[in-house]
Amino acid sequence: MLVKEPFPIAKIRVPVKRVKTLDPAKVQQIAESILEEGQTTPIRVRKSRDGYVLIEGLHRLEALKALGEETVEGYLVRAALH
C-alpha cells in the first residue's frame, strides 16, 4: 500500500523526456487550484542514488515550485526487480 509523504522538491529530478511535455498554461491553472484547495493529488517518485526521480505529476511539481513551496506530497513507488 502506498503511503502519502512529503518530499523535498529540490531532491526530485525530472527526466529530460518529461520536461519536453511541460505546458506552462497547465502549470498556471494547477498553481491557482493549489492556492485555493491545496495539493489534492500526490505525485509519484522513485528512489535514486541522490534523491528521487519523478514518475508522475510534472505539472503539479512545477506548480508547487512556482508557488515557492519546498516540499510536495507524494507516493514513493518501489520498482519491482525482474
mmCIF file as gemmi writes it, N, C-alpha and C atoms, coordinates in Angstrom:
data_model
loop_
_atom_site.group_PDB
_atom_site.id
_atom_site.type_symbol
_atom_site.label_atom_id
_atom_site.label_alt_id
_atom_site.label_comp_id
_atom_site.label_asym_id
_atom_site.label_entity_id
_atom_site.label_seq_id
_atom_site.pdbx_PDB_ins_code
_atom_site.Cartn_x
_atom_site.Cartn_y
_atom_site.Cartn_z
_atom_site.occupancy
_atom_site.B_iso_or_equiv
_atom_site.pdbx_formal_charge
_atom_site.auth_seq_id
_atom_site.auth_asym_id
_atom_site.pdbx_PDB_model_num
ATOM 1 N N . MET Axp A 1 ? 0.833 -1.188 0 1 0 ? 1 A 1
ATOM 2 C CA . MET Axp A 1 ? 0 0 0 1 0 ? 1 A 1
ATOM 3 C C . MET Axp A 1 ? 0.873 1.246 0 1 0 ? 1 A 1
ATOM 4 N N . LEU Axp A 2 ? 0.511 2.196 -0.829 1 0 ? 2 A 1
ATOM 5 C CA . LEU Axp A 2 ? 1.269 3.438 -0.905 1 0 ? 2 A 1
ATOM 6 C C . LEU Axp A 2 ? 0.85 4.375 0.215 1 0 ? 2 A 1
ATOM 7 N N . VAL Axp A 3 ? 1.839 5.008 0.82 1 0 ? 3 A 1
ATOM 8 C CA . VAL Axp A 3 ? 1.593 5.953 1.908 1 0 ? 3 A 1
ATOM 9 C C . VAL Axp A 3 ? 2.039 7.338 1.451 1 0 ? 3 A 1
ATOM 10 N N . LYS Axp A 4 ? 1.147 8.318 1.583 1 0 ? 4 A 1
ATOM 11 C CA . LYS Axp A 4 ? 1.472 9.685 1.187 1 0 ? 4 A 1
ATOM 12 C C . LYS Axp A 4 ? 2.467 10.272 2.178 1 0 ? 4 A 1
ATOM 13 N N . GLU Axp A 5 ? 3.513 10.915 1.638 1 0 ? 5 A 1
ATOM 14 C CA . GLU Axp A 5 ? 4.525 11.54 2.49 1 0 ? 5 A 1
ATOM 15 C C . GLU Axp A 5 ? 5.095 12.774 1.793 1 0 ? 5 A 1
ATOM 16 N N . PRO Axp A 6 ? 5.702 13.689 2.558 1 0 ? 6 A 1
ATOM 17 C CA . PRO Axp A 6 ? 6.301 14.876 1.944 1 0 ? 6 A 1
ATOM 18 C C . PRO Axp A 6 ? 7.702 14.563 1.398 1 0 ? 6 A 1
ATOM 19 N N . PHE Axp A 7 ? 8.008 15.151 0.247 1 0 ? 7 A 1
ATOM 20 C CA . PHE Axp A 7 ? 9.335 15.008 -0.364 1 0 ? 7 A 1
ATOM 21 C C . PHE Axp A 7 ? 9.899 16.395 -0.631 1 0 ? 7 A 1
ATOM 22 N N . PRO Axp A 8 ? 11.216 16.586 -0.414 1 0 ? 8 A 1
ATOM 23 C CA . PRO Axp A 8 ? 11.817 17.889 -0.712 1 0 ? 8 A 1
ATOM 24 C C . PRO Axp A 8 ? 11.894 18.092 -2.23 1 0 ? 8 A 1
ATOM 25 N N . ILE Axp A 9 ? 11.31 19.165 -2.715 1 0 ? 9 A 1
ATOM 26 C CA . ILE Axp A 9 ? 11.265 19.433 -4.152 1 0 ? 9 A 1
ATOM 27 C C . ILE Axp A 9 ? 12.675 19.483 -4.743 1 0 ? 9 A 1
ATOM 28 N N . ALA Axp A 10 ? 13.624 20.035 -4.006 1 0 ? 10 A 1
ATOM 29 C CA . ALA Axp A 10 ? 14.997 20.17 -4.507 1 0 ? 10 A 1
ATOM 30 C C . ALA Axp A 10 ? 15.662 18.819 -4.775 1 0 ? 10 A 1
ATOM 31 N N . LYS Axp A 11 ? 15.152 17.761 -4.17 1 0 ? 11 A 1
ATOM 32 C CA . LYS Axp A 11 ? 15.765 16.429 -4.329 1 0 ? 11 A 1
ATOM 33 C C . LYS Axp A 11 ? 15.091 15.592 -5.429 1 0 ? 11 A 1
ATOM 34 N N . ILE Axp A 12 ? 14.123 16.184 -6.143 1 0 ? 12 A 1
ATOM 35 C CA . ILE Axp A 12 ? 13.394 15.445 -7.176 1 0 ? 12 A 1
ATOM 36 C C . ILE Axp A 12 ? 13.93 15.831 -8.551 1 0 ? 12 A 1
ATOM 37 N N . ARG Axp A 13 ? 14.393 14.82 -9.292 1 0 ? 13 A 1
ATOM 38 C CA . ARG Axp A 13 ? 14.913 15.039 -10.643 1 0 ? 13 A 1
ATOM 39 C C . ARG Axp A 13 ? 13.826 14.659 -11.641 1 0 ? 13 A 1
ATOM 40 N N . VAL Axp A 14 ? 13.669 15.509 -12.647 1 0 ? 14 A 1
ATOM 41 C CA . VAL Axp A 14 ? 12.68 15.257 -13.695 1 0 ? 14 A 1
ATOM 42 C C . VAL Axp A 14 ? 13.421 14.775 -14.935 1 0 ? 14 A 1
ATOM 43 N N . PRO Axp A 15 ? 13.083 13.592 -15.453 1 0 ? 15 A 1
ATOM 44 C CA . PRO Axp A 15 ? 13.741 13.103 -16.675 1 0 ? 15 A 1
ATOM 45 C C . PRO Axp A 15 ? 13.534 14.073 -17.839 1 0 ? 15 A 1
ATOM 46 N N . VAL Axp A 16 ? 14.559 14.232 -18.674 1 0 ? 16 A 1
ATOM 47 C CA . VAL Axp A 16 ? 14.534 15.18 -19.788 1 0 ? 16 A 1
ATOM 48 C C . VAL Axp A 16 ? 13.327 14.946 -20.689 1 0 ? 16 A 1
ATOM 49 N N . LYS Axp A 17 ? 12.998 13.694 -20.942 1 0 ? 17 A 1
ATOM 50 C CA . LYS Axp A 17 ? 11.851 13.353 -21.782 1 0 ? 17 A 1
ATOM 51 C C . LYS Axp A 17 ? 10.559 13.96 -21.243 1 0 ? 17 A 1
ATOM 52 N N . ARG Axp A 18 ? 10.432 13.969 -19.932 1 0 ? 18 A 1
ATOM 53 C CA . ARG Axp A 18 ? 9.224 14.507 -19.292 1 0 ? 18 A 1
ATOM 54 C C . ARG Axp A 18 ? 9.165 16.024 -19.377 1 0 ? 18 A 1
ATOM 55 N N . VAL Axp A 19 ? 10.315 16.689 -19.253 1 0 ? 19 A 1
ATOM 56 C CA . VAL Axp A 19 ? 10.358 18.15 -19.274 1 0 ? 19 A 1
ATOM 57 C C . VAL Axp A 19 ? 9.81 18.682 -20.598 1 0 ? 19 A 1
ATOM 58 N N . LYS Axp A 20 ? 10.032 17.943 -21.676 1 0 ? 20 A 1
ATOM 59 C CA . LYS Axp A 20 ? 9.581 18.376 -23.002 1 0 ? 20 A 1
ATOM 60 C C . LYS Axp A 20 ? 8.058 18.43 -23.099 1 0 ? 20 A 1
ATOM 61 N N . THR Axp A 21 ? 7.342 17.767 -22.203 1 0 ? 21 A 1
ATOM 62 C CA . THR Axp A 21 ? 5.879 17.74 -22.251 1 0 ? 21 A 1
ATOM 63 C C . THR Axp A 21 ? 5.247 18.845 -21.394 1 0 ? 21 A 1
ATOM 64 N N . LEU Axp A 22 ? 6.067 19.705 -20.81 1 0 ? 22 A 1
ATOM 65 C CA . LEU Axp A 22 ? 5.569 20.733 -19.896 1 0 ? 22 A 1
ATOM 66 C C . LEU Axp A 22 ? 4.725 21.782 -20.621 1 0 ? 22 A 1
ATOM 67 N N . ASP Axp A 23 ? 3.534 22.047 -20.08 1 0 ? 23 A 1
ATOM 68 C CA . ASP Axp A 23 ? 2.605 23.042 -20.623 1 0 ? 23 A 1
ATOM 69 C C . ASP Axp A 23 ? 2.454 24.159 -19.584 1 0 ? 23 A 1
ATOM 70 N N . PRO Axp A 24 ? 3.07 25.34 -19.838 1 0 ? 24 A 1
ATOM 71 C CA . PRO Axp A 24 ? 3.028 26.431 -18.859 1 0 ? 24 A 1
ATOM 72 C C . PRO Axp A 24 ? 1.606 26.858 -18.468 1 0 ? 24 A 1
ATOM 73 N N . ALA Axp A 25 ? 0.676 26.804 -19.401 1 0 ? 25 A 1
ATOM 74 C CA . ALA Axp A 25 ? -0.712 27.187 -19.081 1 0 ? 25 A 1
ATOM 75 C C . ALA Axp A 25 ? -1.311 26.217 -18.062 1 0 ? 25 A 1
ATOM 76 N N . LYS Axp A 26 ? -0.995 24.948 -18.217 1 0 ? 26 A 1
ATOM 77 C CA . LYS Axp A 26 ? -1.496 23.931 -17.275 1 0 ? 26 A 1
ATOM 78 C C . LYS Axp A 26 ? -0.866 24.124 -15.894 1 0 ? 26 A 1
ATOM 79 N N . VAL Axp A 27 ? 0.42 24.474 -15.872 1 0 ? 27 A 1
ATOM 80 C CA . VAL Axp A 27 ? 1.108 24.736 -14.6 1 0 ? 27 A 1
ATOM 81 C C . VAL Axp A 27 ? 0.426 25.894 -13.879 1 0 ? 27 A 1
ATOM 82 N N . GLN Axp A 28 ? 0.109 26.964 -14.613 1 0 ? 28 A 1
ATOM 83 C CA . GLN Axp A 28 ? -0.554 28.132 -14.027 1 0 ? 28 A 1
ATOM 84 C C . GLN Axp A 28 ? -1.921 27.753 -13.461 1 0 ? 28 A 1
ATOM 85 N N . GLN Axp A 29 ? -2.668 26.97 -14.213 1 0 ? 29 A 1
ATOM 86 C CA . GLN Axp A 29 ? -4.001 26.539 -13.78 1 0 ? 29 A 1
ATOM 87 C C . GLN Axp A 29 ? -3.914 25.699 -12.503 1 0 ? 29 A 1
ATOM 88 N N . ILE Axp A 30 ? -2.965 24.788 -12.462 1 0 ? 30 A 1
ATOM 89 C CA . ILE Axp A 30 ? -2.797 23.933 -11.283 1 0 ? 30 A 1
ATOM 90 C C . ILE Axp A 30 ? -2.326 24.767 -10.088 1 0 ? 30 A 1
ATOM 91 N N . ALA Axp A 31 ? -1.441 25.73 -10.324 1 0 ? 31 A 1
ATOM 92 C CA . ALA Axp A 31 ? -0.957 26.6 -9.238 1 0 ? 31 A 1
ATOM 93 C C . ALA Axp A 31 ? -2.122 27.36 -8.607 1 0 ? 31 A 1
ATOM 94 N N . GLU Axp A 32 ? -3.032 27.861 -9.444 1 0 ? 32 A 1
ATOM 95 C CA . GLU Axp A 32 ? -4.198 28.574 -8.924 1 0 ? 32 A 1
ATOM 96 C C . GLU Axp A 32 ? -5.088 27.639 -8.11 1 0 ? 32 A 1
ATOM 97 N N . SER Axp A 33 ? -5.25 26.416 -8.585 1 0 ? 33 A 1
ATOM 98 C CA . SER Axp A 33 ? -6.046 25.427 -7.864 1 0 ? 33 A 1
ATOM 99 C C . SER Axp A 33 ? -5.407 25.082 -6.513 1 0 ? 33 A 1
ATOM 100 N N . ILE Axp A 34 ? -4.081 24.951 -6.494 1 0 ? 34 A 1
ATOM 101 C CA . ILE Axp A 34 ? -3.37 24.636 -5.254 1 0 ? 34 A 1
ATOM 102 C C . ILE Axp A 34 ? -3.535 25.776 -4.249 1 0 ? 34 A 1
ATOM 103 N N . LEU Axp A 35 ? -3.516 27.022 -4.729 1 0 ? 35 A 1
ATOM 104 C CA . LEU Axp A 35 ? -3.711 28.16 -3.832 1 0 ? 35 A 1
ATOM 105 C C . LEU Axp A 35 ? -5.09 28.115 -3.177 1 0 ? 35 A 1
ATOM 106 N N . GLU Axp A 36 ? -6.09 27.7 -3.926 1 0 ? 36 A 1
ATOM 107 C CA . GLU Axp A 36 ? -7.456 27.656 -3.408 1 0 ? 36 A 1
ATOM 108 C C . GLU Axp A 36 ? -7.741 26.423 -2.552 1 0 ? 36 A 1
ATOM 109 N N . GLU Axp A 37 ? -7.28 25.263 -3.009 1 0 ? 37 A 1
ATOM 110 C CA . GLU Axp A 37 ? -7.658 23.994 -2.365 1 0 ? 37 A 1
ATOM 111 C C . GLU Axp A 37 ? -6.513 23.23 -1.719 1 0 ? 37 A 1
ATOM 112 N N . GLY Axp A 38 ? -5.277 23.635 -1.976 1 0 ? 38 A 1
ATOM 113 C CA . GLY Axp A 38 ? -4.135 22.854 -1.534 1 0 ? 38 A 1
ATOM 114 C C . GLY Axp A 38 ? -3.843 21.758 -2.544 1 0 ? 38 A 1
ATOM 115 N N . GLN Axp A 39 ? -2.777 21.023 -2.322 1 0 ? 39 A 1
ATOM 116 C CA . GLN Axp A 39 ? -2.428 19.933 -3.23 1 0 ? 39 A 1
ATOM 117 C C . GLN Axp A 39 ? -3.34 18.746 -2.944 1 0 ? 39 A 1
ATOM 118 N N . THR Axp A 40 ? -4.196 18.406 -3.881 1 0 ? 40 A 1
ATOM 119 C CA . THR Axp A 40 ? -5.17 17.338 -3.662 1 0 ? 40 A 1
ATOM 120 C C . THR Axp A 40 ? -4.711 15.989 -4.206 1 0 ? 40 A 1
ATOM 121 N N . THR Axp A 41 ? -3.842 16.005 -5.217 1 0 ? 41 A 1
ATOM 122 C CA . THR Axp A 41 ? -3.379 14.756 -5.821 1 0 ? 41 A 1
ATOM 123 C C . THR Axp A 41 ? -1.878 14.626 -5.625 1 0 ? 41 A 1
ATOM 124 N N . PRO Axp A 42 ? -1.422 13.554 -4.968 1 0 ? 42 A 1
ATOM 125 C CA . PRO Axp A 42 ? 0.012 13.365 -4.753 1 0 ? 42 A 1
ATOM 126 C C . PRO Axp A 42 ? 0.74 13.022 -6.062 1 0 ? 42 A 1
ATOM 127 N N . ILE Axp A 43 ? 2.026 13.339 -6.112 1 0 ? 43 A 1
ATOM 128 C CA . ILE Axp A 43 ? 2.86 12.919 -7.233 1 0 ? 43 A 1
ATOM 129 C C . ILE Axp A 43 ? 3.391 11.525 -6.92 1 0 ? 43 A 1
ATOM 130 N N . ARG Axp A 44 ? 4.103 10.918 -7.878 1 0 ? 44 A 1
ATOM 131 C CA . ARG Axp A 44 ? 4.749 9.623 -7.65 1 0 ? 44 A 1
ATOM 132 C C . ARG Axp A 44 ? 6.228 9.761 -7.992 1 0 ? 44 A 1
ATOM 133 N N . VAL Axp A 45 ? 7.067 9.261 -7.107 1 0 ? 45 A 1
ATOM 134 C CA . VAL Axp A 45 ? 8.517 9.289 -7.309 1 0 ? 45 A 1
ATOM 135 C C . VAL Axp A 45 ? 9.1 7.917 -6.989 1 0 ? 45 A 1
ATOM 136 N N . ARG Axp A 46 ? 10.308 7.691 -7.507 1 0 ? 46 A 1
ATOM 137 C CA . ARG Axp A 46 ? 11.058 6.505 -7.106 1 0 ? 46 A 1
ATOM 138 C C . ARG Axp A 46 ? 12.396 6.965 -6.566 1 0 ? 46 A 1
ATOM 139 N N . LYS Axp A 47 ? 12.99 6.153 -5.724 1 0 ? 47 A 1
ATOM 140 C CA . LYS Axp A 47 ? 14.273 6.477 -5.093 1 0 ? 47 A 1
ATOM 141 C C . LYS Axp A 47 ? 15.388 6.399 -6.133 1 0 ? 47 A 1
ATOM 142 N N . SER Axp A 48 ? 16.331 7.326 -6.058 1 0 ? 48 A 1
ATOM 143 C CA . SER Axp A 48 ? 17.551 7.271 -6.864 1 0 ? 48 A 1
ATOM 144 C C . SER Axp A 48 ? 18.73 7.403 -5.913 1 0 ? 48 A 1
ATOM 145 N N . ARG Axp A 49 ? 19.927 7.352 -6.435 1 0 ? 49 A 1
ATOM 146 C CA . ARG Axp A 49 ? 21.115 7.433 -5.568 1 0 ? 49 A 1
ATOM 147 C C . ARG Axp A 49 ? 21.172 8.726 -4.755 1 0 ? 49 A 1
ATOM 148 N N . ASP Axp A 50 ? 20.824 9.838 -5.413 1 0 ? 50 A 1
ATOM 149 C CA . ASP Axp A 50 ? 20.988 11.134 -4.743 1 0 ? 50 A 1
ATOM 150 C C . ASP Axp A 50 ? 19.664 11.848 -4.471 1 0 ? 50 A 1
ATOM 151 N N . GLY Axp A 51 ? 18.575 11.108 -4.458 1 0 ? 51 A 1
ATOM 152 C CA . GLY Axp A 51 ? 17.277 11.728 -4.185 1 0 ? 51 A 1
ATOM 153 C C . GLY Axp A 51 ? 16.152 10.9 -4.768 1 0 ? 51 A 1
ATOM 154 N N . TYR Axp A 52 ? 15.358 11.533 -5.64 1 0 ? 52 A 1
ATOM 155 C CA . TYR Axp A 52 ? 14.184 10.881 -6.211 1 0 ? 52 A 1
ATOM 156 C C . TYR Axp A 52 ? 14.063 11.231 -7.687 1 0 ? 52 A 1
ATOM 157 N N . VAL Axp A 53 ? 13.387 10.361 -8.434 1 0 ? 53 A 1
ATOM 158 C CA . VAL Axp A 53 ? 13.101 10.607 -9.841 1 0 ? 53 A 1
ATOM 159 C C . VAL Axp A 53 ? 11.588 10.674 -9.995 1 0 ? 53 A 1
ATOM 160 N N . LEU Axp A 54 ? 11.113 11.697 -10.669 1 0 ? 54 A 1
ATOM 161 C CA . LEU Axp A 54 ? 9.686 11.868 -10.873 1 0 ? 54 A 1
ATOM 162 C C . LEU Axp A 54 ? 9.147 10.803 -11.83 1 0 ? 54 A 1
ATOM 163 N N . ILE Axp A 55 ? 8.058 10.181 -11.434 1 0 ? 55 A 1
ATOM 164 C CA . ILE Axp A 55 ? 7.377 9.21 -12.289 1 0 ? 55 A 1
ATOM 165 C C . ILE Axp A 55 ? 6.099 9.828 -12.84 1 0 ? 55 A 1
ATOM 166 N N . GLU Axp A 56 ? 5.362 10.502 -11.981 1 0 ? 56 A 1
ATOM 167 C CA . GLU Axp A 56 ? 4.075 11.088 -12.368 1 0 ? 56 A 1
ATOM 168 C C . GLU Axp A 56 ? 3.835 12.363 -11.577 1 0 ? 56 A 1
ATOM 169 N N . GLY Axp A 57 ? 3.356 13.421 -12.267 1 0 ? 57 A 1
ATOM 170 C CA . GLY Axp A 57 ? 2.996 14.657 -11.567 1 0 ? 57 A 1
ATOM 171 C C . GLY Axp A 57 ? 3.856 15.853 -11.923 1 0 ? 57 A 1
ATOM 172 N N . LEU Axp A 58 ? 4.357 15.905 -13.155 1 0 ? 58 A 1
ATOM 173 C CA . LEU Axp A 58 ? 5.241 17.005 -13.567 1 0 ? 58 A 1
ATOM 174 C C . LEU Axp A 58 ? 4.586 18.371 -13.38 1 0 ? 58 A 1
ATOM 175 N N . HIS Axp A 59 ? 3.358 18.536 -13.836 1 0 ? 59 A 1
ATOM 176 C CA . HIS Axp A 59 ? 2.705 19.844 -13.75 1 0 ? 59 A 1
ATOM 177 C C . HIS Axp A 59 ? 2.424 20.249 -12.301 1 0 ? 59 A 1
ATOM 178 N N . ARG Axp A 60 ? 2.058 19.287 -11.457 1 0 ? 60 A 1
ATOM 179 C CA . ARG Axp A 60 ? 1.853 19.588 -10.035 1 0 ? 60 A 1
ATOM 180 C C . ARG Axp A 60 ? 3.158 20.022 -9.391 1 0 ? 60 A 1
ATOM 181 N N . LEU Axp A 61 ? 4.245 19.306 -9.715 1 0 ? 61 A 1
ATOM 182 C CA . LEU Axp A 61 ? 5.556 19.638 -9.165 1 0 ? 61 A 1
ATOM 183 C C . LEU Axp A 61 ? 5.976 21.045 -9.592 1 0 ? 61 A 1
ATOM 184 N N . GLU Axp A 62 ? 5.823 21.357 -10.873 1 0 ? 62 A 1
ATOM 185 C CA . GLU Axp A 62 ? 6.208 22.672 -11.377 1 0 ? 62 A 1
ATOM 186 C C . GLU Axp A 62 ? 5.328 23.782 -10.798 1 0 ? 62 A 1
ATOM 187 N N . ALA Axp A 63 ? 4.049 23.486 -10.584 1 0 ? 63 A 1
ATOM 188 C CA . ALA Axp A 63 ? 3.153 24.473 -9.977 1 0 ? 63 A 1
ATOM 189 C C . ALA Axp A 63 ? 3.597 24.791 -8.551 1 0 ? 63 A 1
ATOM 190 N N . LEU Axp A 64 ? 3.966 23.769 -7.802 1 0 ? 64 A 1
ATOM 191 C CA . LEU Axp A 64 ? 4.435 23.987 -6.424 1 0 ? 64 A 1
ATOM 192 C C . LEU Axp A 64 ? 5.748 24.763 -6.409 1 0 ? 64 A 1
ATOM 193 N N . LYS Axp A 65 ? 6.629 24.478 -7.365 1 0 ? 65 A 1
ATOM 194 C CA . LYS Axp A 65 ? 7.879 25.241 -7.473 1 0 ? 65 A 1
ATOM 195 C C . LYS Axp A 65 ? 7.558 26.713 -7.725 1 0 ? 65 A 1
ATOM 196 N N . ALA Axp A 66 ? 6.618 26.962 -8.65 1 0 ? 66 A 1
ATOM 197 C CA . ALA Axp A 66 ? 6.246 28.343 -8.991 1 0 ? 66 A 1
ATOM 198 C C . ALA Axp A 66 ? 5.669 29.081 -7.788 1 0 ? 66 A 1
ATOM 199 N N . LEU Axp A 67 ? 5.028 28.345 -6.894 1 0 ? 67 A 1
ATOM 200 C CA . LEU Axp A 67 ? 4.447 28.946 -5.694 1 0 ? 67 A 1
ATOM 201 C C . LEU Axp A 67 ? 5.466 29.11 -4.563 1 0 ? 67 A 1
ATOM 202 N N . GLY Axp A 68 ? 6.693 28.628 -4.798 1 0 ? 68 A 1
ATOM 203 C CA . GLY Axp A 68 ? 7.748 28.781 -3.8 1 0 ? 68 A 1
ATOM 204 C C . GLY Axp A 68 ? 7.728 27.724 -2.703 1 0 ? 68 A 1
ATOM 205 N N . GLU Axp A 69 ? 7.011 26.637 -2.927 1 0 ? 69 A 1
ATOM 206 C CA . GLU Axp A 69 ? 6.962 25.573 -1.924 1 0 ? 69 A 1
ATOM 207 C C . GLU Axp A 69 ? 8.278 24.801 -1.904 1 0 ? 69 A 1
ATOM 208 N N . GLU Axp A 70 ? 8.605 24.221 -0.761 1 0 ? 70 A 1
ATOM 209 C CA . GLU Axp A 70 ? 9.838 23.446 -0.63 1 0 ? 70 A 1
ATOM 210 C C . GLU Axp A 70 ? 9.588 21.953 -0.588 1 0 ? 70 A 1
ATOM 211 N N . THR Axp A 71 ? 8.337 21.551 -0.306 1 0 ? 71 A 1
ATOM 212 C CA . THR Axp A 71 ? 8.005 20.129 -0.266 1 0 ? 71 A 1
ATOM 213 C C . THR Axp A 71 ? 6.762 19.858 -1.105 1 0 ? 71 A 1
ATOM 214 N N . VAL Axp A 72 ? 6.615 18.599 -1.482 1 0 ? 72 A 1
ATOM 215 C CA . VAL Axp A 72 ? 5.475 18.148 -2.268 1 0 ? 72 A 1
ATOM 216 C C . VAL Axp A 72 ? 4.985 16.827 -1.668 1 0 ? 72 A 1
ATOM 217 N N . GLU Axp A 73 ? 3.67 16.658 -1.615 1 0 ? 73 A 1
ATOM 218 C CA . GLU Axp A 73 ? 3.106 15.4 -1.133 1 0 ? 73 A 1
ATOM 219 C C . GLU Axp A 73 ? 3.188 14.373 -2.26 1 0 ? 73 A 1
ATOM 220 N N . GLY Axp A 74 ? 3.601 13.165 -1.918 1 0 ? 74 A 1
ATOM 221 C CA . GLY Axp A 74 ? 3.717 12.157 -2.967 1 0 ? 74 A 1
ATOM 222 C C . GLY Axp A 74 ? 3.786 10.749 -2.411 1 0 ? 74 A 1
ATOM 223 N N . TYR Axp A 75 ? 3.846 9.83 -3.342 1 0 ? 75 A 1
ATOM 224 C CA . TYR Axp A 75 ? 3.998 8.404 -3.036 1 0 ? 75 A 1
ATOM 225 C C . TYR Axp A 75 ? 5.365 7.948 -3.507 1 0 ? 75 A 1
ATOM 226 N N . LEU Axp A 76 ? 6.044 7.179 -2.686 1 0 ? 76 A 1
ATOM 227 C CA . LEU Axp A 76 ? 7.304 6.553 -3.067 1 0 ? 76 A 1
ATOM 228 C C . LEU Axp A 76 ? 6.963 5.197 -3.666 1 0 ? 76 A 1
ATOM 229 N N . VAL Axp A 77 ? 7.254 5.044 -4.958 1 0 ? 77 A 1
ATOM 230 C CA . VAL Axp A 77 ? 6.951 3.806 -5.664 1 0 ? 77 A 1
ATOM 231 C C . VAL Axp A 77 ? 8.211 2.958 -5.685 1 0 ? 77 A 1
ATOM 232 N N . ARG Axp A 78 ? 8.099 1.749 -5.261 1 0 ? 78 A 1
ATOM 233 C CA . ARG Axp A 78 ? 9.233 0.831 -5.285 1 0 ? 78 A 1
ATOM 234 C C . ARG Axp A 78 ? 9.123 -0.04 -6.522 1 0 ? 78 A 1
ATOM 235 N N . ALA Axp A 79 ? 10.081 0.107 -7.426 1 0 ? 79 A 1
ATOM 236 C CA . ALA Axp A 79 ? 10.065 -0.662 -8.665 1 0 ? 79 A 1
ATOM 237 C C . ALA Axp A 79 ? 10.418 -2.126 -8.359 1 0 ? 79 A 1
ATOM 238 N N . ALA Axp A 80 ? 9.68 -3.018 -8.977 1 0 ? 80 A 1
ATOM 239 C CA . ALA Axp A 80 ? 9.945 -4.448 -8.806 1 0 ? 80 A 1
ATOM 240 C C . ALA Axp A 80 ? 11.154 -4.836 -9.654 1 0 ? 80 A 1
ATOM 241 N N . LEU Axp A 81 ? 12.05 -5.598 -9.071 1 0 ? 81 A 1
ATOM 242 C CA . LEU Axp A 81 ? 13.223 -6.063 -9.813 1 0 ? 81 A 1
ATOM 243 C C . LEU Axp A 81 ? 12.867 -7.364 -10.522 1 0 ? 81 A 1
ATOM 244 N N . HIS Axp A 82 ? 13.239 -7.452 -11.781 1 0 ? 82 A 1
ATOM 245 C CA . HIS Axp A 82 ? 12.919 -8.65 -12.573 1 0 ? 82 A 1
ATOM 246 C C . HIS Axp A 82 ? 14.101 -9.567 -12.649 1 0 ? 82 A 1
